[in-house]
Amino acid sequence: MTQGQLFAAFSSETDEWSTPMSFFRMVERRLGPFDLDVCATPENAKAARFFTRSDDGLSRRWVGRVWMNPPYGSRIGRWMRKAREESLAGAFVVCLVPARTDTAWWHDHAMRGRVHFIRGRLRFGNSKNAAPFPSALVVFEPGSGDPWRAC
């Protein structure tokens, strides 16, 4: 990876962060296999069925056990809302997201799932350096409802 590519990988020039395969395998061992990856490319898909950017996963129905490592830019709130809505419709959705606990999307959506903070910093894609932000897994159980609805 060139210095320019490294900078782009850890800057706002990209909002895509490819899930580290070793981390994904650990999640699979603990939570089981996934049927659908809703934010993938053919090269980095974590399930046999997947949606690419051109498939527009936000406009599609999610069924089964779903893996989501969404774009980390300004659209992340829409992806988290969709993940929560699809869980209410019956999907089991696991989201790998930056632990941005001060944001509206975190409070509006992530906190309504089961949050697991990841110790240390992940190395996304082929990067030799860890991400400049902490990460978390947010798990939305099928039909579990919203424990904060009354608040």
C-alpha positions as CSV (number, residue, x, y, z in Angstrom):
1,M,0.0,0.0,0.0
2,T,1.4,3.4,-1.0
3,Q,1.5,6.3,1.4
4,G,-1.3,7.9,-0.5
5,Q,-3.4,4.8,-0.3
6,L,-2.8,4.5,3.4
7,F,-3.9,8.1,3.9
8,A,-7.0,7.6,1.8
9,A,-7.8,4.4,3.9
10,F,-7.8,6.4,7.1
11,S,-9.3,9.7,6.0
12,S,-12.7,11.0,4.9
13,E,-11.8,10.2,1.3
14,T,-13.4,6.8,1.8
15,D,-16.3,5.6,3.8
16,E,-15.8,1.9,3.1
17,W,-13.8,-0.2,5.6
18,S,-13.5,-3.9,4.6
19,T,-14.1,-6.2,7.6
20,P,-11.0,-8.0,8.8
21,M,-11.5,-11.7,8.0
22,S,-10.0,-12.9,11.2
23,F,-12.4,-10.7,13.2
24,F,-15.4,-11.8,11.1
25,R,-14.5,-15.5,11.7
26,M,-14.4,-14.9,15.4
27,V,-17.9,-13.3,15.2
28,E,-19.2,-16.2,13.2
29,R,-17.9,-18.7,15.7
30,R,-19.7,-16.9,18.5
31,L,-22.9,-15.9,16.7
32,G,-23.2,-18.5,13.9
33,P,-23.1,-18.2,10.1
34,F,-24.6,-15.3,8.1
35,D,-27.0,-15.6,5.1
36,L,-26.7,-12.1,3.8
37,D,-24.0,-9.3,3.7
38,V,-25.8,-6.1,2.9
39,C,-22.8,-3.8,2.3
40,A,-20.3,-5.8,0.2
41,T,-18.3,-6.0,-2.9
42,P,-17.8,-9.3,-4.7
43,E,-14.2,-9.4,-3.4
44,N,-15.1,-8.8,0.3
45,A,-18.5,-10.4,0.8
46,K,-19.0,-12.3,4.0
47,A,-22.0,-14.3,2.9
48,A,-23.0,-16.2,-0.2
49,R,-25.8,-13.7,-0.8
50,F,-24.8,-10.0,-0.7
51,F,-25.8,-6.6,-1.8
52,T,-23.3,-4.3,-3.5
53,R,-23.5,-0.5,-3.7
54,S,-25.4,-0.8,-7.0
55,D,-27.9,-3.2,-5.5
56,D,-28.8,-0.5,-2.9
57,G,-29.3,-2.6,0.3
58,L,-31.3,0.3,1.8
59,S,-34.1,-0.4,-0.6
60,R,-34.1,-4.2,-0.3
61,R,-35.7,-6.6,2.2
62,W,-33.2,-8.3,4.5
63,V,-34.0,-11.8,5.5
64,G,-32.3,-14.3,7.8
65,R,-29.0,-13.8,9.5
66,V,-27.5,-10.5,8.3
67,W,-24.0,-9.1,8.4
68,M,-23.6,-5.3,8.0
69,N,-20.4,-3.3,7.9
70,P,-22.0,-0.1,6.5
71,P,-20.3,2.9,4.9
72,Y,-19.0,4.9,7.8
73,G,-19.8,8.4,6.3
74,S,-22.9,10.6,6.6
75,R,-25.3,7.7,5.5
76,I,-24.5,5.5,8.5
77,G,-27.6,6.6,10.4
78,R,-29.8,5.4,7.5
79,W,-28.1,2.0,7.6
80,M,-28.5,1.7,11.3
81,R,-32.2,2.6,11.1
82,K,-32.7,0.0,8.3
83,A,-30.9,-2.6,10.4
84,R,-33.2,-2.0,13.4
85,E,-36.3,-1.9,11.2
86,E,-35.4,-5.2,9.5
87,S,-34.8,-6.9,12.9
88,L,-38.3,-5.8,13.9
89,A,-39.5,-7.5,10.7
90,G,-37.7,-10.8,11.7
91,A,-34.0,-10.5,10.6
92,F,-31.1,-11.1,12.9
93,V,-28.7,-8.2,12.1
94,V,-25.1,-7.8,13.3
95,C,-23.6,-4.4,12.6
96,L,-19.8,-3.6,12.7
97,V,-19.7,0.2,13.3
98,P,-17.4,2.9,14.6
99,A,-18.1,3.4,18.3
100,R,-19.3,7.0,17.9
101,T,-21.3,7.3,21.1
102,D,-21.7,11.1,20.8
103,T,-23.7,10.9,17.5
104,A,-27.4,11.0,16.9
105,W,-27.4,7.7,15.0
106,W,-25.7,6.0,17.9
107,H,-28.4,7.2,20.4
108,D,-31.3,6.8,18.0
109,H,-30.4,3.3,16.8
110,A,-27.3,1.6,18.1
111,M,-28.3,1.9,21.7
112,R,-31.5,0.0,20.9
113,G,-29.5,-3.1,20.1
114,R,-27.1,-5.2,22.1
115,V,-23.8,-3.3,22.0
116,H,-20.4,-5.1,22.3
117,F,-17.4,-2.7,22.4
118,I,-14.3,-4.2,20.7
119,R,-11.1,-4.0,22.6
120,G,-8.3,-2.4,20.7
121,R,-8.5,-1.1,17.2
122,L,-9.3,-3.2,14.1
123,R,-7.1,-3.3,11.0
124,F,-9.5,-3.0,8.1
125,G,-8.9,-4.3,4.6
126,N,-5.2,-4.9,3.9
127,S,-4.0,-2.1,6.1
128,K,-0.9,-2.6,8.2
129,N,-2.2,0.1,10.7
130,A,-5.1,0.0,13.0
131,A,-8.1,2.2,12.4
132,P,-8.0,5.7,14.0
133,F,-11.3,5.0,15.8
134,P,-12.7,2.3,18.2
135,S,-15.4,-0.1,16.9
136,A,-18.4,-1.9,18.2
137,L,-20.7,-4.7,17.3
138,V,-24.4,-3.9,17.5
139,V,-26.7,-6.9,17.5
140,F,-30.4,-6.5,16.6
141,E,-32.4,-9.6,17.6
142,P,-35.4,-10.6,15.4
143,G,-38.6,-9.0,16.6
144,S,-37.1,-7.9,19.9
145,G,-38.9,-4.6,19.9
146,D,-37.4,-1.4,21.2
147,P,-36.5,-1.4,24.9
148,W,-36.3,2.4,24.9
149,R,-39.6,3.1,23.2
150,A,-41.3,4.3,26.4
151,C,-38.4,6.8,27.1
